Amino acid sequence: MPEGGLPGAGVPDAYGRLWTPHRLAYIQGEGKPTGPGADEGCPFCIAPSLTDEEGLIVARGTTVYAIMNLYPYNAGHVLICPYEHKADYTELTAGETAEFSDYTRRAIGAIRAASGPHGFNIGMNLGTVAGAGIAAHLHQHVVPRWGGDTNFMPVTGRTRVLPQLVADTRKILADAWPAA
């Protein structure tokens, strides 16, 4: 044992460490909704009642809206959400489905205009076992990708390096959001 205590307990050793204590609440499931609606903690039901800046909303439609991901994979990671608390894509009406698709298209356009990514990952995780962090409220991920954006940090350090604050990215994307 090194002098002064256990390895990793704040005693210098040969390893560098990146601490991300802000993620612990997410990992432990804090803030996950107990049921549908803002009164039961659903962040996707709460966000539309806030200002765009407070709720990190990029753009608002009639039945859906675009919001920044609080735990982004890359800078510019946007979520498309219906206002109505629905868990499954098959629950969307034809009108909601059309606007959901249109907002995905517009998010791609805004991100391209704002930061010129080389590609995108687009998708949704339906159900907890499929990886949905908030399975009770449908949302689609639009993740910009750049050549070389995956490096050793997520693999060895389980850490993502983001060059911009989420609120700053929200403003840039909101300004670049294409008109209907």
C-alpha positions in Angstrom: 0.0 0.0 0.0 1.4 3.4 -0.9 2.4 5.7 1.9 -0.5 7.8 3.1 -3.4 5.5 2.1 -5.1 3.3 -0.4 -4.5 3.8 -4.2 -7.2 5.9 -5.8 -8.1 7.5 -2.4 -6.6 10.9 -3.3 -3.0 9.7 -2.9 -0.9 10.3 -6.0 0.1 7.2 -8.0 0.9 6.4 -11.6 -2.7 6.7 -12.8 -4.5 9.9 -13.9 -8.2 10.1 -13.0 -11.1 12.1 -14.3 -13.8 12.5 -11.7 -17.4 13.1 -12.9 -19.4 13.2 -9.7 -22.2 15.1 -11.5 -23.1 11.8 -13.3 -23.7 9.9 -10.1 -27.2 11.1 -9.7 -28.0 9.9 -13.3 -26.3 6.5 -12.7 -28.2 5.9 -9.5 -31.5 6.8 -11.2 -32.2 10.0 -9.3 -34.7 12.2 -11.0 -36.2 9.4 -13.1 -39.9 9.8 -13.3 -42.2 7.8 -11.0 -45.0 8.1 -13.5 -46.4 10.3 -16.3 -46.5 14.0 -16.2 -44.5 16.9 -14.7 -46.0 16.3 -11.2 -44.5 12.8 -11.2 -41.0 14.0 -12.2 -40.9 13.3 -16.0 -38.3 15.8 -17.3 -39.8 15.6 -20.8 -43.1 16.8 -19.3 -41.4 19.5 -17.1 -39.2 21.0 -19.8 -41.9 22.5 -22.0 -43.3 24.5 -19.0 -39.9 26.2 -18.6 -38.4 28.9 -20.8 -36.4 27.6 -23.7 -33.1 28.5 -21.9 -34.1 26.9 -18.6 -35.5 23.8 -20.3 -32.7 23.6 -22.8 -35.3 23.5 -25.6 -34.0 24.2 -29.1 -37.3 24.5 -30.9 -41.0 23.9 -30.2 -43.5 22.5 -32.6 -47.2 21.8 -32.3 -47.0 18.2 -31.0 -43.2 17.7 -30.5 -40.2 19.7 -29.5 -36.4 19.4 -29.7 -34.3 19.5 -26.5 -30.6 19.2 -25.6 -29.6 15.9 -24.0 -28.3 16.6 -20.4 -25.9 13.7 -20.8 -24.8 14.0 -24.4 -22.7 11.5 -26.3 -21.3 14.4 -28.4 -21.7 18.2 -28.4 -25.0 18.9 -30.2 -26.8 15.7 -29.0 -30.5 16.6 -29.4 -33.6 14.7 -28.4 -36.9 14.9 -30.3 -39.9 14.5 -27.8 -43.6 14.5 -28.1 -45.3 16.9 -25.7 -47.8 14.1 -24.7 -46.4 11.5 -22.3 -46.2 8.4 -24.5 -43.8 5.5 -24.1 -43.9 3.9 -27.5 -43.4 5.1 -31.1 -46.6 3.1 -32.1 -48.6 5.3 -29.8 -48.0 8.5 -31.9 -50.8 9.7 -34.1 -50.2 10.2 -37.8 -49.8 14.0 -37.2 -47.3 13.4 -34.3 -45.4 10.9 -36.4 -45.1 13.4 -39.3 -43.9 16.3 -37.0 -41.6 13.9 -35.1 -39.9 13.0 -38.4 -39.8 16.6 -39.6 -38.2 17.7 -36.3 -35.6 15.0 -36.8 -34.9 16.3 -40.3 -34.7 19.9 -39.0 -32.4 18.9 -36.1 -30.0 17.4 -38.6 -30.1 20.6 -40.6 -29.5 22.8 -37.6 -26.6 20.7 -36.4 -25.0 20.6 -39.8 -25.3 24.4 -40.1 -23.9 25.0 -36.6 -21.0 22.5 -36.4 -20.5 20.6 -39.7 -20.5 17.0 -38.4 -19.3 14.2 -40.7 -22.3 12.0 -39.9 -25.1 11.2 -37.5 -26.5 8.5 -35.3 -30.3 8.7 -35.1 -32.4 6.4 -33.1 -34.6 5.6 -30.1 -34.4 3.0 -27.3 -37.9 1.7 -26.6 -38.0 0.2 -23.1 -35.5 0.0 -20.3 -34.0 -3.2 -21.5 -33.3 -1.5 -24.9 -31.2 1.2 -23.1 -33.8 3.9 -22.6 -32.8 6.1 -19.6 -36.3 7.5 -19.4 -38.4 4.7 -21.0 -41.8 6.2 -20.0 -41.5 9.2 -22.3 -40.6 8.5 -26.0 -37.7 10.4 -27.3 -35.4 10.1 -30.4 -31.7 10.8 -30.3 -30.0 12.9 -33.0 -26.2 12.6 -32.3 -23.7 14.4 -34.5 -20.5 12.4 -35.3 -17.1 13.5 -36.5 -14.2 11.3 -37.7 -12.1 10.5 -34.7 -14.7 11.6 -32.1 -14.4 8.2 -30.4 -11.1 7.9 -28.7 -9.7 6.3 -25.6 -11.6 8.4 -23.1 -15.0 6.6 -23.3 -13.3 3.2 -23.6 -10.7 3.5 -20.8 -12.0 6.4 -18.7 -15.7 5.9 -19.2 -15.7 9.7 -19.8 -16.8 11.9 -22.7 -14.9 15.0 -23.6 -17.3 17.8 -24.7 -15.9 21.0 -26.1 -18.9 23.2 -25.3 -21.4 23.7 -22.5 -24.9 22.2 -23.2 -26.6 25.6 -22.7 -24.2 27.3 -25.2 -24.8 24.5 -27.8 -28.6 25.0 -27.3 -28.3 28.7 -28.2 -26.3 27.9 -31.3 -28.7 25.2 -32.5 -31.8 27.3 -31.7 -30.3 30.1 -33.9 -29.5 27.6 -36.7 -32.9 25.9 -36.5 -34.5 25.8 -40.0 -37.9 27.3 -40.6 -40.7 24.9 -41.5 
